[in-house]
Amino acid sequence: MRPPQAMPAESVVGAPRPVGRPDQVQLGGPAGAPAGPSRLAAPPRPQPPAVHHAVLCVNAPAMAASGPDGQLRGHGLHGFYRNGVRVLARMELRLGGMEPLPLQGTLTSTAQARFLGAVRLPGDLDPDPALTVERLRHADGVETVIVRNTGGRPARLPMEIAVGTDLGPVAEIAAGHRPADLPGQVQSAGLRWAGPAHSAVVSAKPSPHAVLAGAGVLRWDLEVQPGARWSVELRAELESTAPGPRPPGGRGTGVPLPWAEPEVRSDDARAALLVTRSLDALGGLLFADPDRPTDLYPASGAPWRFGLAPADALWAARLTLPLGTRLAAGTLRALARRQQPAAPGRTEGLLPGALRHGGPELPPTCTATEATLLFVTVLAEAWRWGLPRAETADLLPAAERALAALREGLVDGFVTDLSRPAEDRAAHPVAARAEVQAQAHRAALHGAELLEAFGRPGAEEWRGWAAGLRGRFRERFWIDDLSGGRPAAGLAPGGQPLPAVASCLVHLLDTGLAADGGRHESLLDREQTRLLAQRLAAPELDSGWGLRTLSAKSPRFNPLGHRGGAVRVHETALAIAGLADAGHENEAGVLLEGLLAAAAHYEGRLPEMYAGEQRTPGCPPVPHPAACRPAAVSAAGAAHAVFALAGVRPDVPGGRVLVRPASTTPLGELELTGLRVAGEPFSVRVSRIGVAMVEEASAELQLVAR
């Protein structure tokens, strides 16, 4: 989900969505209508909450958000949430009637935050504060408040915590609406609020000395001796009062993370911090269906898309394959259960997904098309990385249905929107985007490999179709200009190239993992790839912090436009990996430096996107007010950008691993320990001159270095 002012909501399966679209907003009436007293202005829309300064804890299916002072004030997104419902909107603490002076508020992990404040005792002549108030918050709804007395005399004063809730759905809150607070009732050691479908309870240990239901206040009369401390634990819980299916849960107790936890050592210390915190962020987004608790898959991001968006989940699973295949397997199985069944007017095998806003110069893209094509690629690459043959075979029928959806979705030899019925595509054609052709080409080649390896028919047909698409693409998608030329971002329905220069072109470099660790043939030839590499590294796209989604030379460029100029971490990471793999290592190194520099300003926790302002000395990257933090594709992409430099390309069914590191070594010496190939530990060290040494691997694999 995403606030309507920021961008249209993308498909999130099983999660609430905000209402409205930014490209439908009108103030005062239709464009060109005469102004005057006879035409009433539209009422102002609620302002969606900004979250770029929020301290956001996430542990699916729960999250908590506040300002850096730790107070939950009911403003904007503030509160504890579970399953898309705000369990607690307010939790404001006062000592002796005063709010603590905020000193620090920071995440200690994706799921936990620490807030520290100070309070001077009334009448104390010492200018140093005698009391410190520490709040340790967990996304699951537990908060511990610790009061310490470092002064020289006893502290006798009341502590009050004002609590309240509206039990509002996050979709309404994302759209800027603030439901009214519900009346509270005293319940044992706390308060209770009841709504039509849910109830919320806040309890405290030790029990408060007084509970004021009308004011929603829990009160303790404290006496803290010098050098002593006092603490209380508060717990906010959600209870469902309406029948219905159980919502997805998080990673249950005893269920391990679906990836290995690697150790990164490098001459550039920023790389290790980026990988560690990116994987921590991804861990906070893990969901599981109630009846499949070990099949984990990532939510798209918090707070706005805190549910299953198939395309984003598949990207995150694919980009973390160097750490094992368990996340890919869980995600593929969860999505195979959600494939669209055969029905009149519907395409069998399609995965859910809505249109994604394409920015000011390009048409929307269909995330259902992207996810359906990506399903085949993730299955094929997971098999190359070591997904057991039996598990791969179980998922192969779903991949065949996805390929069948591709076969039915062609218009003039190109792929547009697979979710539309064939007659609708013919009667109302839409643009064919370049990255969709790259994804379809890769899916066809990966599908051919799977079909051939498992004795299914159709492999040669798909290879032939991919070869034909390459010819059509090179003929019709290339634009000649004074710089040597560039790929068109798309073809309009009449065949006219769309000349936008955008970061979506990086998908043309992502050719996928092939047999023997090789690369599939690209839709671009070698010279065209070189020209694209130059374009990506040029200042019109490279902001210094990463790739802009739209060229800064465009008259429609907006550094805060989510597809109109902002930097999206995922596409920058794909560019780094694709450029390095295609031999354009200097360009990859420049983009990696920008990503690492941005990550340093975000303490290693890169958001989904940030502004595409040009990097200048002394100025940090400008945050985007509606970016998800964390986001699955940015977290997985950031880690992948580091892993890609080692160039580990396995072919477990073929019994070999190719290691082809970047010879320019932008991180200096790099050592990756704890990767997984064929389910076994895999460790590699790349020297400062780009020489790789495999230090740990399965004895069943032949190692090949280039």
C-alpha positions in Angstrom: 0.0 0.0 0.0 1.1 3.6 -0.5 -0.4 6.9 0.3 -2.5 8.2 -2.6 -0.5 11.4 -2.8 2.6 9.4 -3.5 1.6 6.9 -6.1 -1.1 4.5 -7.0 -1.4 1.4 -4.9 0.1 -1.7 -6.3 -1.4 -5.1 -5.8 -1.0 -6.4 -2.3 -2.6 -9.8 -1.8 -4.5 -10.1 1.5 -3.7 -6.5 2.7 -5.7 -3.4 2.8 -5.1 -0.7 0.2 -5.4 3.1 0.4 -7.9 4.8 -1.9 -7.3 7.3 -4.6 -4.7 7.9 -7.3 -2.4 10.9 -7.7 -3.1 11.2 -11.5 -6.8 11.5 -10.7 -6.5 14.4 -8.2 -8.3 17.6 -9.2 -8.6 20.8 -7.3 -11.7 22.9 -8.1 -13.0 21.0 -11.1 -12.0 19.9 -14.6 -9.0 21.4 -16.3 -10.1 24.4 -18.4 -13.4 25.0 -16.5 -14.2 28.6 -15.8 -13.7 29.8 -12.3 -16.4 31.7 -10.5 -18.9 31.6 -7.7 -21.1 29.1 -9.5 -18.4 26.4 -9.3 -17.6 25.2 -5.8 -14.0 24.1 -5.1 -13.6 20.5 -4.1 -13.0 20.0 -0.4 -9.4 19.6 0.5 -8.1 16.0 0.5 -6.7 14.7 3.8 -2.9 14.9 3.9 -1.4 11.4 3.8 1.2 10.9 6.6 4.8 11.3 5.8 7.1 8.7 7.3 10.6 9.8 6.4 11.3 10.9 10.0 9.4 8.2 11.7 11.1 5.5 13.8 9.5 2.4 12.3 9.8 -1.1 13.9 8.7 -4.0 11.7 8.1 -7.7 12.5 5.5 -9.1 10.3 2.5 -9.0 10.8 3.2 -6.2 13.3 4.8 -2.8 13.2 5.1 0.3 15.3 5.7 3.9 14.3 6.5 7.1 16.3 8.6 10.2 16.1 12.2 10.2 17.4 11.0 11.1 20.9 9.2 7.7 21.2 5.8 9.3 22.1 2.8 7.8 20.3 0.6 10.8 19.7 -2.1 9.4 17.4 -0.8 11.7 14.6 -0.2 10.4 11.1 1.0 6.9 11.3 1.8 6.8 15.0 0.8 3.6 16.8 1.2 -0.1 17.2 -0.3 -2.2 14.3 -1.1 -5.8 13.7 -2.7 -7.4 10.6 -3.4 -3.9 9.2 -5.2 -2.6 12.2 -4.0 0.1 14.6 -4.0 -1.6 18.0 -2.8 1.5 19.9 -2.7 5.1 18.5 -1.5 7.0 21.6 1.0 6.2 24.4 2.3 9.4 25.8 4.4 9.3 28.9 4.8 12.0 31.5 6.9 12.2 34.7 5.7 14.7 37.3 3.5 16.2 34.6 6.4 16.7 32.2 7.3 15.0 29.0 10.9 13.7 29.1 13.4 15.8 27.1 14.1 13.6 24.0 17.8 12.7 23.6 17.8 9.8 21.2 15.5 7.6 19.2 16.9 4.9 17.0 16.4 1.4 15.7 18.5 -1.3 17.4 17.2 -3.9 14.8 14.4 -3.8 12.3 12.0 -5.1 14.9 13.2 -3.0 17.9 13.8 0.6 18.8 15.3 2.4 21.8 14.3 5.9 23.0 16.1 7.9 25.7 14.9 11.0 27.4 15.8 13.0 30.5 13.9 14.7 33.3 15.0 17.1 35.9 13.6 16.7 39.4 11.3 19.6 40.5 13.2 22.0 42.7 16.6 20.4 41.8 19.3 23.1 41.7 21.7 20.9 39.8 21.5 21.7 36.1 22.2 18.1 35.1 19.0 15.9 34.8 18.7 13.4 37.6 16.3 11.0 35.8 16.7 9.2 32.5 13.7 7.5 30.9 14.5 4.6 28.5 11.8 3.1 26.3 12.6 -0.3 24.7 10.0 -1.0 22.0 9.3 -4.1 20.0 7.1 -4.1 16.9 5.0 -6.9 18.3 3.4 -4.5 20.8 5.6 -4.8 23.8 7.3 -1.7 25.4 9.5 -1.6 28.5 9.9 1.8 30.3 12.9 2.1 32.6 13.3 5.1 34.9 16.8 5.6 36.4 17.7 8.0 39.2 21.3 9.2 38.9 20.8 12.1 41.2 21.6 12.5 44.9 18.2 12.4 46.4 15.1 10.2 46.1 12.7 10.9 43.2 9.1 11.0 44.3 6.7 11.8 41.5 3.9 10.3 39.5 4.3 8.7 36.1 1.3 8.8 33.8 0.9 7.1 30.4 -2.0 8.3 28.4 -3.2 5.6 26.0 -6.0 5.4 23.4 -6.9 3.9 20.1 -9.2 4.2 17.1 -8.7 0.6 15.8 -8.4 2.2 12.4 -7.4 0.3 9.3 -4.0 1.2 8.0 -5.5 1.9 4.5 -7.6 4.8 6.0 -4.7 6.1 7.9 -2.5 5.9 4.8 -5.1 8.1 3.0 -4.8 10.7 5.7 -8.0 9.9 7.6 -8.0 9.9 11.4 -10.9 7.9 12.9 -12.3 9.0 16.3 -10.8 7.5 19.4 -12.9 4.7 21.0 -14.0 4.9 24.7 -11.9 2.7 27.0 -12.9 0.4 29.8 -10.9 -0.7 32.7 -9.7 -4.3 32.5 -7.5 -5.8 35.2 -4.1 -4.2 34.8 -4.9 -1.9 32.0 -7.6 -0.8 29.5 -9.7 -2.3 26.7 -11.3 -0.8 23.6 -14.0 -2.6 21.5 -14.8 -2.0 17.9 -17.1 -3.7 15.3 -14.5 -6.3 14.2 -11.6 -6.0 16.7 -10.8 -5.3 20.3 -7.6 -4.0 21.8 -6.1 -4.5 25.2 -3.2 -2.7 26.9 -1.9 -4.3 30.1 1.0 -3.4 32.4 3.3 -5.2 34.8 3.5 -4.1 37.5 -0.2 -3.0 37.6 -0.8 0.7 37.7 -1.8 2.3 41.0 -4.7 4.0 39.2 -6.5 3.5 35.9 -8.7 6.4 34.6 -10.8 5.0 31.8 -12.4 8.3 30.8 -9.1 10.0 30.3 -7.3 6.8 29.2 -4.5 7.2 31.7 -2.4 4.6 33.6 -0.8 6.1 36.7 2.0 5.0 39.0 3.3 6.8 42.1 7.1 6.4 41.9 9.7 6.5 44.5 13.1 5.8 43.0 16.1 6.0 45.3 19.5 7.4 44.2 21.3 4.9 42.0 18.1 2.8 41.6 15.8 2.0 38.7 12.2 1.2 38.2 10.6 -0.4 35.2 7.2 -1.4 33.8 6.3 -3.5 30.8 3.3 -2.6 28.7 1.7 -4.9 26.2 -0.7 -4.0 23.4 -2.7 -6.9 22.0 -5.4 -7.2 19.2 -8.3 -9.6 19.5 -10.6 -10.4 16.5 -14.3 -10.4 17.3 -15.6 -11.2 13.8 -15.5 -14.6 12.0 -13.4 -15.1 8.9 -10.2 -16.7 7.6 -7.1 -16.3 9.6 -4.7 -13.7 8.2 -1.2 -14.5 7.3 1.2 -14.7 10.2 4.9 -13.9 10.7 7.9 -16.2 11.1 6.8 -18.4 14.0 8.8 -19.3 17.0 11.3 -22.0 16.1 11.1 -21.4 12.3 14.6 -20.4 11.2 15.3 -17.6 8.7 15.0 -18.9 5.2 18.6 -17.9 4.3 22.1 -18.3 5.6 23.5 -15.5 7.6 26.7 -14.5 5.7 29.8 -12.8 7.0 31.2 -10.0 4.8 34.7 -8.8 5.1 36.0 -6.1 2.9 38.5 -3.2 2.7 35.3 -1.0 2.5 33.6 -1.5 5.8 30.3 0.0 4.4 29.7 -3.2 2.5 29.4 -5.4 5.6 27.1 -3.0 7.3 24.9 -2.7 4.3 24.5 -6.5 3.9 23.9 -7.1 7.6 21.3 -4.5 8.0 19.6 -5.2 4.7 19.1 -8.8 5.6 17.8 -7.8 9.1 15.3 -5.5 7.3 14.2 -8.3 5.0 13.7 -10.6 8.0 11.2 -8.2 9.5 9.0 -8.5 6.4 8.6 -12.3 6.4 5.0 -13.7 6.3 3.6 -17.2 6.2 0.2 -18.5 5.3 -1.6 -19.9 8.4 -1.6 -23.5 7.1 2.0 -23.3 5.7 4.0 -21.9 8.6 7.4 -22.9 7.1 6.8 -21.5 3.6 8.0 -18.0 4.2 7.7 -15.1 1.7 8.4 -11.4 2.0 5.9 -8.6 2.2 6.5 -5.8 -0.3 7.4 -3.2 2.4 6.2 -1.3 5.5 4.2 0.6 6.2 2.3 1.1 2.9 2.6 -2.3 1.2 2.7 -4.6 4.2 1.4 -7.7 2.4 2.2 -10.0 -0.4 2.9 -8.2 -3.7 3.9 -11.2 -6.0 6.4 -9.3 -8.2 8.2 -7.8 -5.2 8.3 -11.1 -3.3 9.8 -12.8 -6.3 12.5 -10.2 -6.8 13.5 -10.4 -3.2 13.6 -14.2 -3.4 15.7 -14.1 -6.6 18.2 -11.6 -5.3 18.9 -13.6 -2.1 19.5 -16.9 -3.9 23.3 -16.7 -3.0 22.1 -17.3 0.6 20.1 -20.4 -0.2 16.9 -21.5 -1.9 14.5 -21.7 1.0 13.0 -18.2 0.5 12.6 -18.8 -3.2 10.9 -22.2 -2.5 8.5 -20.7 0.0 7.7 -17.8 -2.2 7.1 -19.9 -5.3 4.9 -22.3 -3.4 2.8 -19.5 -1.9 2.4 -17.9 -5.3 1.6 -21.2 -7.1 -1.4 -21.5 -4.7 -2.5 -18.0 -5.9 -2.2 -18.5 -9.7 -5.4 -17.6 -11.5 -7.4 -20.6 -12.5 -8.9 -21.2 -15.9 -12.2 -19.3 -16.4 -14.0 -17.6 -19.3 -12.3 -14.3 -20.1 -9.4 -15.0 -17.7 -5.8 -16.1 -18.4 -4.9 -19.3 -16.6 -1.6 -19.2 -14.7 -1.5 -15.4 -14.2 -0.3 -14.2 -10.8 -2.1 -11.3 -9.1 -0.9 -7.8 -9.8 -2.3 -4.3 -10.6 -1.1 -1.6 -12.9 2.0 0.3 -11.6 2.2 4.0 -12.4 4.9 4.4 -15.1 5.8 8.0 -14.5 5.2 11.1 -16.6 6.7 9.8 -19.8 5.8 6.1 -19.9 2.6 4.1 -19.7 1.9 1.9 -16.7 3.3 -1.5 -16.3 1.3 -4.5 -15.2 2.8 -6.2 -12.1 0.7 -9.3 -12.9 2.7 -9.7 -16.1 6.0 -9.0 -14.3 5.3 -11.5 -11.6 4.1 -14.2 -14.0 7.2 -14.0 -16.1 9.5 -13.7 -13.1 8.0 -16.9 -11.6 9.6 -19.0 -14.4 13.0 -17.2 -13.9 13.0 -17.6 -10.1 12.2 -21.3 -10.4 14.9 -21.9 -13.0 17.6 -20.0 -11.2 16.7 -21.5 -7.8 17.2 -24.9 -9.5 20.6 -23.8 -10.7 21.5 -22.7 -7.2 20.5 -26.1 -5.7 16.7 -26.3 -5.2 16.2 -30.1 -5.0 15.0 -31.7 -8.1 11.8 -33.0 -6.5 10.8 -29.6 -5.2 11.5 -28.1 -8.6 9.4 -30.8 -10.3 6.5 -30.0 -8.0 6.6 -26.4 -9.1 7.0 -27.1 -12.7 3.3 -27.3 -13.6 2.9 -23.8 -12.2 5.8 -22.6 -14.4 4.2 -24.3 -17.4 0.9 -22.4 -16.7 2.9 -19.1 -16.6 4.5 -19.9 -19.9 1.1 -20.6 -21.4 -0.1 -17.2 -20.2 2.8 -15.7 -22.0 1.9 -17.5 -25.2 -1.6 -16.2 -25.1 -0.5 -12.6 -24.4 1.4 -11.6 -27.5 0.4 -8.6 -29.6 2.3 -8.0 -32.8 5.0 -10.3 -31.5 5.6 -8.3 -28.3 4.3 -8.7 -24.7 2.1 -6.0 -23.2 -0.4 -6.8 -20.4 -1.1 -10.5 -19.9 -3.9 -9.7 -17.5 -6.2 -8.3 -20.3 -8.3 -10.6 -22.4 -7.0 -11.3 -25.9 -9.9 -9.4 -27.6 -9.3 -6.4 -25.4 -5.6 -6.4 -26.2 -6.5 -6.4 -29.9 -9.2 -3.8 -29.7 -7.4 -1.5 -27.4 -3.6 -2.0 -27.8 -1.2 -0.5 -25.3 2.5 0.2 -25.4 5.0 -2.6 -25.3 7.6 -1.7 -22.7 11.3 -2.6 -23.1 11.8 -4.2 -19.7 8.7 -6.4 -20.2 10.3 -7.8 -23.4 13.5 -8.5 -21.5 11.6 -10.3 -18.8 9.6 -12.3 -21.4 12.8 -13.2 -23.3 14.5 -14.4 -20.1 11.4 -16.4 -19.0 11.2 -18.1 -22.4 14.9 -19.2 -22.2 14.6 -20.3 -18.6 11.4 -22.1 -19.4 13.1 -23.9 -22.2 15.8 -25.1 -19.9 13.3 -26.4 -17.3 11.2 -28.2 -19.9 14.2 -29.9 -21.5 15.7 -30.9 -18.2 12.5 -32.5 -16.9 11.5 -34.2 -20.1 8.6 -31.9 -21.0 7.7 -30.8 -24.5 8.1 -27.2 -25.9 11.8 -26.3 -25.2 12.7 -25.7 -28.8 9.6 -23.8 -29.5 10.4 -21.3 -26.7 14.0 -21.0 -27.8 12.8 -20.2 -31.3 10.4 -17.6 -30.0 13.1 -16.0 -27.9 15.4 -15.7 -31.0 12.6 -14.1 -33.0 11.9 -11.6 -30.2 15.6 -10.7 -30.2 15.5 -9.9 -33.9 12.3 -7.9 -33.6 13.6 -6.0 -30.6 16.9 -5.0 -32.2 15.1 -3.9 -35.3 12.3 -1.9 -33.8 13.4 -0.8 -30.3 16.7 0.9 -31.1 16.8 4.7 -31.5 19.8 6.2 -33.4 21.0 9.6 -32.1 24.2 11.7 -32.1 25.6 9.7 -29.1 25.4 6.5 -31.0 21.9 5.4 -30.1 19.9 4.0 -27.2 17.1 1.5 -26.6 13.6 2.9 -26.7 11.8 2.6 -23.4 8.8 1.2 -25.2 6.8 1.1 -28.4 3.5 2.9 -28.7 0.6 0.9 -30.2 1.3 2.3 -33.6 5.0 1.2 -33.4 6.4 4.6 -32.6 9.4 4.3 -30.2 9.0 6.0 -26.8 12.2 7.9 -26.4 12.2 8.3 -22.6 15.6 7.7 -20.9 14.7 5.9 -17.7 16.2 3.5 -15.2 13.8 0.7 -16.3 16.3 0.1 -19.2 18.6 -1.7 -16.7 16.4 -4.8 -17.1 17.9 -5.2 -20.6 21.2 -6.1 -18.8 19.6 -8.7 -16.6 19.9 -11.8 -18.9 19.6 -14.4 -16.2 21.6 -17.4 -15.0 22.2 -20.1 -17.7 23.8 -23.5 -18.0 27.4 -23.9 -16.8 27.1 -20.5 -15.0 26.9 -18.7 -18.3 24.7 -15.8 -19.4 21.7 -16.0 -21.8 21.9 -13.9 -24.9 20.7 -10.4 -24.5 18.1 -8.5 -26.4 20.9 -6.0 -27.1 24.0 -6.8 -29.1 27.5 -6.0 -27.7 27.7 -2.5 -29.1 24.2 -1.6 -28.0 25.0 -2.9 -24.5 28.1 -0.7 -24.4 26.1 2.4 -25.4 23.5 1.6 -22.7 26.2 1.2 -20.1 27.6 4.7 -21.0 24.1 6.2 -20.8 23.4 4.6 -17.3 26.7 6.0 -15.9 26.1 9.5 -17.3 25.0 12.3 -15.0 21.5 12.5 -16.6 20.7 9.2 -14.9 23.4 8.8 -12.2 22.6 11.2 -9.4 25.7 10.3 -7.5 23.5 8.3 -5.0 22.2 5.9 -7.6 20.1 5.8 -10.8 17.3 8.2 -11.3 14.1 6.7 -12.6 13.9 9.4 -15.3 16.7 11.4 -17.0 17.4 14.8 -15.3 17.3 16.2 -18.9 13.6 15.4 -19.2 11.3 18.5 -18.9 9.1 16.2 -16.7 11.9 15.3 -14.3 10.9 15.4 -10.6 13.5 14.3 -8.1 10.7 13.1 -5.8 8.7 11.4 -8.6 8.6 7.7 -7.7 8.9 6.9 -11.4 9.8 10.5 -12.5 13.3 11.0 -11.1 13.6 9.4 -7.6 16.4 6.8 -7.0 15.0 3.3 -6.6 17.5 1.1 -4.8 16.3 -2.1 -6.6 17.0 -0.8 -10.1 20.4 0.6 -9.1 21.4 -2.8 -7.7 20.2 -4.5 -10.9 22.4 -2.0 -12.9 25.4 -2.8 -10.7 25.0 -6.5 -11.2 24.2 -6.3 -14.8 27.0 -3.9 -15.7 29.6 -6.0 -13.9 28.3 -9.2 -15.5 28.5 -7.6 -19.0 32.1 -6.5 -18.4 31.4 -2.8 -17.8 32.9 -2.9 -14.3 34.0 0.8 -14.1 30.4 1.9 -14.6 29.2 -0.7 -12.0 31.8 0.6 -9.5 30.6 4.2 -9.9 27.0 3.2 -9.2 28.0 1.0 -6.3 30.0 3.9 -4.7 26.9 6.0 -4.8 24.7 3.3 -3.3 27.2 2.8 -0.4 27.5 6.5 0.2 23.7 6.8 0.4 23.5 3.8 2.7 26.0 5.4 5.1 23.6 8.2 5.6 20.8 5.8 6.3 22.9 3.7 8.8 23.0 0.8 6.4 19.1 0.6 6.2 18.3 1.8 2.7 14.7 2.8 2.1 12.7 1.8 -1.0 13.7 5.1 -2.7 15.0 8.6 -2.1 15.1 11.8 -4.1 17.1 12.0 -7.3 18.8 15.2 -6.3 22.4 15.6 -7.6 24.9 14.6 -5.0 26.8 17.5 -3.6 29.6 17.6 -1.0 28.3 17.9 2.6 24.6 17.2 1.7 23.0 13.8 2.5 20.5 12.2 0.1 17.0 13.8 0.4 14.5 11.3 1.8 11.2 10.5 0.1 8.3 11.1 2.4 6.3 8.0 1.2 9.1 5.5 0.8 8.6 2.1 2.4 11.2 1.5 5.2 12.0 -1.4 5.0 11.2 -2.6 1.5 11.9 -6.1 0.3 13.3 -5.3 -3.1 15.6 -2.6 -1.8 16.9 -4.7 1.1 17.5 -7.8 -1.1 18.9 -5.6 -3.9 21.4 -3.9 -1.7 22.8 -7.2 -0.5 22.8 -8.5 -4.0 24.9 -5.6 -5.3 27.7 -6.7 -3.0 27.3 -10.4 -3.7 27.4 -9.8 -7.5 31.0 -8.5 -7.3 32.2 -12.0 -6.4 30.7 -13.4 -9.6 29.5 -16.7 -8.2 27.4 -18.4 -10.9 26.4 -22.0 -10.0 25.0 -24.8 -12.1 24.2 -27.4 -9.5 22.4 -29.7 -11.9 25.5 -29.6 -14.1 27.8 -30.2 -11.1 29.8 -27.0 -11.4 30.3 -23.5 -10.2 31.7 -20.6 -12.2 33.4 -17.8 -10.3 34.0 -14.7 -12.3 34.7 -11.7 -10.0 34.9 -8.1 -11.0 38.5 -7.4 -11.8 38.3 -3.7 -10.9 37.5 -4.7 -7.2 35.6 -1.5 -6.2 35.4 -2.8 -2.6 39.1 -3.8 -2.5 39.6 -7.2 -1.0 36.2 -8.9 -0.5 35.5 -12.1 1.4 32.1 -13.7 1.5 31.6 -16.5 4.1 28.5 -18.5 4.6 26.9 -18.4 1.1 24.9 -21.5 0.1 25.3 -23.4 -3.1 23.6 -26.9 -3.4 22.5 -26.4 0.1 26.1 -26.5 1.4 28.3 -23.6 2.7 30.2 -21.7 0.1 32.9 -19.1 0.8 34.9 -17.1 -1.7 37.6 -14.5 -1.3 38.4 -11.9 -4.1 41.9 -10.3 -3.9 42.6 -6.6 -4.5 43.6 -7.5 -8.1 40.4 -9.4 -8.8 41.6 -13.0 -8.3 39.0 -15.3 -6.8 39.8 -18.1 -4.4 37.0 -20.5 -3.3 37.7 -21.4 0.3 34.7 -23.6 1.1 32.4 -25.5 -1.3 30.5 -28.8 -1.7 32.8 -31.6 -2.7 30.3 -32.6 -5.4 30.9 -29.4 -7.4 33.6 -28.7 -9.9 35.0 -25.2 -9.5 35.7 -23.1 -12.6 37.4 -19.7 -12.5 37.6 -17.1 -15.3 
